[in-house]
Amino acid sequence: MLYKQKSIPLFKAKLKAHPILNKLIENDVLKLSPSLCINKLPIQEIQTLLDLHPLPVTQTANDDTYFALAPSGVLERFKAHPLHTELNLKLLVYPSDAVELVLRSTLLCNPAFTYSLKANFNKNLRNRLTCFD
């Protein structure tokens, strides 16, 4: 499956959740929202985090608007940063015939695959913090 990579300024990103995505996540327990507690992070660190989490999308009939094919906690948190106009968002633009496959991959396969890897995540994070200090 082919997709195009694209980088756009975050403040210019016209994104809507794909209607099927909205239906699939309507019963999620955790709802994503902007966070103001990230104001202290340097802009370079935030940009690096955004770069590590490109957003899968498909184009709408309007060429400058995209349907998001996955929820993005990283994106939601950083929209509220005071310097958000300096941030760029990486997009993975999929064709419309790949929507169901990408939704299945982002909402089921990826979380299931990473769930087992996170069993000792808190302990690893604590150990890494100690190493950084």
C-alpha positions in Angstrom: 0.0 0.0 0.0 1.4 3.3 -1.0 1.1 6.6 0.9 2.6 10.0 0.5 4.5 11.7 3.2 3.8 15.4 3.7 4.8 18.0 6.3 2.6 21.0 7.0 2.5 23.7 9.6 0.5 22.5 12.6 -1.5 25.7 12.8 -2.6 25.4 9.1 -3.6 21.7 9.5 -7.3 21.3 8.6 -8.1 18.0 10.2 -11.3 16.2 10.9 -11.7 12.7 12.3 -12.8 10.3 9.6 -16.5 9.4 10.2 -15.7 5.7 10.5 -12.9 6.6 13.1 -15.5 8.6 15.1 -17.8 5.6 15.2 -15.0 3.2 16.2 -13.7 5.3 19.1 -17.1 6.6 20.4 -16.9 4.2 23.4 -13.2 4.8 24.3 -12.7 5.4 28.0 -9.9 7.9 27.5 -10.9 11.0 25.6 -8.0 13.0 24.0 -7.8 16.8 24.7 -5.2 19.5 24.6 -2.9 19.8 27.6 -1.5 23.1 29.0 1.1 21.3 31.1 3.5 21.0 28.2 4.3 24.7 28.2 7.7 24.1 29.8 9.0 21.7 27.1 11.4 23.2 24.6 10.0 23.7 21.1 12.7 21.4 19.7 11.6 18.6 21.9 8.0 19.0 21.0 8.9 19.0 17.3 10.9 15.8 17.7 7.9 14.1 19.4 5.6 15.2 16.7 8.1 13.9 14.1 8.1 10.5 15.8 4.3 10.3 15.5 3.2 11.0 11.9 -0.6 11.1 11.5 -2.2 8.8 9.0 -4.8 10.6 7.0 -6.8 10.5 3.7 -7.7 13.5 1.7 -11.3 14.8 1.6 -13.0 16.3 -1.4 -11.5 19.6 -0.3 -7.8 19.3 -1.2 -6.5 21.2 1.9 -8.6 19.2 4.4 -7.7 15.8 5.7 -9.6 13.0 7.5 -7.5 11.6 10.4 -7.4 7.8 10.5 -6.1 7.5 14.0 -6.5 9.4 17.3 -3.3 11.2 18.3 -2.7 12.0 21.9 0.6 13.7 21.0 -1.0 16.0 18.5 -3.9 16.9 20.8 -1.5 17.8 23.6 0.7 20.0 21.5 -2.0 22.0 19.8 -2.3 24.1 23.0 1.5 25.0 23.2 2.1 28.7 23.0 4.5 28.2 20.2 2.3 25.9 18.1 2.7 28.2 15.1 6.3 27.1 14.9 5.5 23.4 14.8 5.2 21.1 11.7 3.0 18.1 11.5 4.0 15.0 9.5 1.2 13.3 7.6 1.0 9.9 6.0 -1.5 10.5 3.2 -3.2 7.2 2.3 -5.6 6.6 -0.7 -9.3 6.4 0.1 -9.3 2.7 -0.7 -6.9 2.0 2.2 -9.1 3.6 4.9 -10.4 0.4 6.5 -7.0 -1.3 6.5 -5.3 1.7 8.1 -8.1 2.1 10.7 -7.8 -1.6 11.6 -4.0 -1.3 11.9 -4.1 1.9 14.0 -7.0 1.0 16.3 -6.5 -2.7 16.8 -3.2 -4.2 15.5 -0.8 -1.5 16.8 -2.3 -1.2 20.3 -2.4 -5.0 20.6 1.2 -5.4 19.4 2.5 -2.7 21.7 0.5 -3.7 24.7 2.7 -6.6 25.5 5.8 -4.4 25.2 4.5 -2.1 27.8 4.3 -4.5 30.7 7.2 -3.0 32.5 7.0 0.5 30.9 6.8 2.4 34.2 9.8 0.6 35.6 11.8 1.2 32.4 10.8 4.9 32.5 11.9 5.3 36.1 15.3 3.6 35.3 15.8 5.8 32.3 15.1 8.9 34.3 17.7 7.9 36.9 20.2 7.4 34.1 19.5 10.8 32.6 19.9 12.4 36.1 
